[in-house]
Amino acid sequence: MSKRNTQQRRHAIVSMVNEKGEVSVDQLAKFFATSEVTIRKDLAALEKNGLLLRRYGGAIAMPSEMVSEVEENVSVRKLAIAKAAAARIRDHNRIIIDSGSTTASLIGLLGGKQGLIVMTNSLSVANALNELEDEPTLLMTGGTWDPHSEAFQGQVAESVLRSYDFDQLFIGADGIDIARGTTTFNELIGLSRVMAEVSREVVVMVESSKVGRKIPNLELPWKNISTLITDDGLSDEAKQQIEQHGVQVICTVSE
């Protein structure tokens, strides 16, 4: 079955769940004339995207109070940041997309790009890329699974990355220390630094609310960062201070 048919089936599943409130895997498999294994994969992907909740043997509609939380997570600010990031990607570019909700919002904007090669250490990013109609060539770092970052880390992943070179890295951050660079709660920072090392342009995608959060672990110092894409909530003073480190700062306006 083509990716387009897969997307159509999943869209129909969401409509059915919202209409009925609850559906079973058996019902869906019979309705769509496909296997229960395929339906379970559909339900897993839809739950991952916050469109329903899986229950034993089926799925239920997303409670209204949780829907607002999901919509907040994929905010208009993140989408504006993602659009600005996507505009920097040319056909046939070789890029890295790191794990994270802001970088993941970039994926849906890659559909019209031709001949992309995309490396990632995130299973969710890889699965989302696989759903694109113009599917890019997908590379995975491999390595050791880290449940905190929900991504692969470690020496194996670093070694794989060093075997390639890339045009751009798109990476998020838990915080921005104006004096030092990007910061993170995760103590595993080696892979992020290798990602930056093998990329000609390092693009940090982060909402302005994270600027000024001085989390102890320095991930990428300013000298390793080319561009910061954020929203118009960034103050002029903070923007000027960051630019003094030689970083291009782009402040997007939410539509």
C-alpha positions in Angstrom: 0.0 0.0 0.0 1.3 3.4 -0.9 2.1 6.1 1.7 -0.8 8.2 0.4 -3.2 5.3 1.1 -1.7 4.8 4.5 -2.3 8.5 5.3 -5.8 8.3 4.0 -6.5 5.2 6.1 -5.1 6.8 9.2 -7.1 10.0 8.6 -10.2 7.8 8.3 -9.3 6.0 11.6 -9.1 9.3 13.5 -12.5 10.3 12.1 -14.1 6.9 13.1 -12.6 7.1 16.6 -13.8 10.7 17.1 -17.3 9.8 15.8 -17.7 6.5 17.8 -15.6 7.3 20.8 -14.0 3.8 20.7 -13.1 1.3 18.1 -11.4 -2.1 18.2 -8.5 -3.4 16.2 -10.6 -6.2 14.8 -13.3 -3.8 13.6 -10.7 -1.6 11.9 -8.9 -4.5 10.2 -12.2 -5.8 8.8 -13.4 -2.3 7.7 -10.1 -1.5 5.9 -9.5 -5.1 4.7 -6.0 -5.1 6.2 -4.1 -7.0 8.9 -4.4 -6.4 12.6 -0.6 -5.8 12.6 -1.0 -2.9 10.2 -3.8 -1.4 12.2 -1.8 -1.6 15.4 1.0 0.2 13.6 -1.5 2.9 12.5 -2.8 3.3 16.1 0.7 3.5 17.5 1.6 6.3 14.9 -1.6 8.2 15.6 -1.2 8.0 19.4 2.4 9.2 18.9 1.0 12.3 17.1 -1.6 12.9 19.9 -4.6 12.0 17.7 -6.1 9.2 19.8 -5.3 7.0 22.8 -4.7 3.2 22.5 -6.5 0.8 24.8 -6.3 -2.9 25.0 -7.7 -4.3 21.7 -8.4 -0.9 20.2 -8.4 2.9 20.7 -10.5 5.7 22.1 -10.9 9.3 21.2 -8.5 11.8 22.8 -10.1 13.5 25.9 -10.7 17.2 25.2 -8.4 18.4 28.1 -5.6 16.4 26.5 -6.2 17.8 23.0 -5.5 21.3 24.2 -2.2 20.1 25.7 -1.2 18.5 22.4 -2.1 21.6 20.4 -0.1 23.7 22.8 3.0 21.5 22.3 2.8 22.0 18.6 2.4 25.8 18.9 2.2 28.3 16.2 5.5 29.6 17.3 7.2 26.3 16.7 5.5 26.1 13.3 6.8 29.5 12.4 10.3 28.6 13.5 10.0 25.4 11.4 9.0 27.3 8.3 12.0 29.6 8.6 14.3 26.5 9.0 12.7 24.7 6.1 13.3 27.8 3.9 17.0 27.3 4.3 17.0 23.7 3.0 17.7 23.3 -0.7 17.0 20.3 -3.0 19.6 17.5 -2.6 20.9 18.9 0.7 22.4 16.5 3.3 20.9 17.4 6.7 20.8 16.1 10.3 17.5 16.4 12.3 18.1 15.9 16.0 15.4 14.6 18.3 12.9 17.0 19.9 9.4 18.5 19.3 10.6 21.7 17.7 12.9 20.0 15.2 10.2 17.4 14.5 7.8 20.2 13.4 10.2 20.7 10.5 9.4 17.3 9.0 6.0 18.1 7.5 7.5 21.0 5.6 10.0 18.8 3.7 7.5 17.2 1.3 8.3 19.4 -1.7 12.1 19.0 -1.3 13.8 16.7 -3.8 16.8 14.4 -3.3 17.3 15.1 0.4 19.5 12.9 2.5 18.5 13.0 6.2 20.4 11.6 9.2 18.7 11.3 12.6 19.1 9.6 15.9 15.4 9.7 16.6 13.0 6.8 15.9 10.0 9.2 15.9 11.7 11.5 13.4 12.6 8.5 11.2 9.0 7.3 11.2 7.7 10.7 10.4 10.2 11.0 7.5 9.1 7.6 6.2 5.5 9.0 5.9 6.5 11.8 3.5 5.3 11.3 -0.1 8.7 12.5 -1.4 10.5 10.2 1.0 14.2 11.4 1.5 17.1 9.0 1.8 17.1 8.1 5.5 20.2 7.4 7.5 20.1 6.3 11.2 23.0 6.8 13.6 22.3 3.6 15.6 23.9 3.4 19.0 22.6 3.0 22.5 19.0 4.0 23.2 18.6 6.8 25.8 15.1 6.9 27.2 15.6 10.4 28.6 16.2 12.0 25.2 14.2 9.3 23.3 17.1 9.0 20.9 20.2 7.0 20.1 23.4 8.2 21.8 26.9 6.9 22.5 30.2 6.1 20.7 28.7 3.9 18.0 26.4 6.8 17.0 29.3 9.2 17.1 31.4 6.9 14.9 28.7 6.6 12.3 28.2 10.4 12.1 31.9 10.9 11.6 31.7 8.8 8.4 29.7 11.5 6.7 29.6 15.3 6.1 26.4 17.4 6.1 25.2 20.7 4.8 23.1 21.5 7.9 22.2 20.4 11.4 18.8 21.3 12.9 18.9 21.0 16.6 16.8 22.2 19.6 17.8 23.0 23.1 16.3 22.8 26.7 17.7 26.3 27.3 19.8 29.1 25.9 22.5 30.7 28.1 23.2 34.0 26.4 26.8 34.0 27.6 27.7 30.4 26.7 25.3 28.7 24.2 22.7 26.0 24.2 22.1 24.0 27.4 20.4 20.7 28.2 19.2 18.6 31.1 20.7 15.6 29.4 24.3 14.7 30.5 24.8 12.9 27.1 26.1 15.8 25.0 28.8 14.1 23.0 26.6 13.2 20.0 25.2 16.8 19.7 28.8 18.1 19.5 29.7 15.5 16.8 26.6 16.5 14.8 27.8 20.1 14.9 31.4 19.0 14.0 30.3 17.2 10.8 27.9 20.0 9.6 28.8 23.1 7.7 25.8 25.1 9.1 24.4 24.5 12.6 20.8 25.8 13.0 19.4 25.9 16.5 15.6 26.0 16.6 14.1 27.2 19.9 11.3 29.2 21.3 12.2 32.5 23.0 10.8 31.3 26.3 13.9 29.1 26.6 16.3 32.0 26.2 17.9 32.8 29.6 17.4 29.3 31.0 20.9 28.5 32.4 20.7 24.7 32.7 24.1 23.3 34.0 25.0 21.2 31.0 26.5 23.2 28.1 25.6 21.4 24.9 26.9 23.6 22.1 29.0 26.7 22.7 28.2 29.7 20.5 31.4 29.2 18.4 29.8 26.0 17.1 26.5 27.6 16.1 25.8 29.4 12.8 22.2 30.4 13.2 19.5 30.7 15.9 15.9 30.6 14.8 13.4 31.7 17.4 10.2 33.8 17.7 9.5 37.5 18.1 9.3 37.1 21.8 13.1 37.5 22.0 14.1 40.9 23.4 16.2 43.3 21.3 18.9 43.2 24.0 19.1 39.4 24.0 19.2 39.3 20.2 22.1 41.8 20.2 24.1 39.9 22.8 23.7 36.6 20.9 24.7 38.3 17.6 27.9 39.5 19.3 29.0 35.8 19.4 28.9 35.7 15.6 25.5 34.0 15.4 22.9 35.0 12.9 19.6 35.4 14.8 16.3 35.1 13.0 13.1 36.1 14.9 10.0 34.7 13.2 6.5 36.2 13.4 3.7 33.7 14.2 0.8 33.8 11.7 
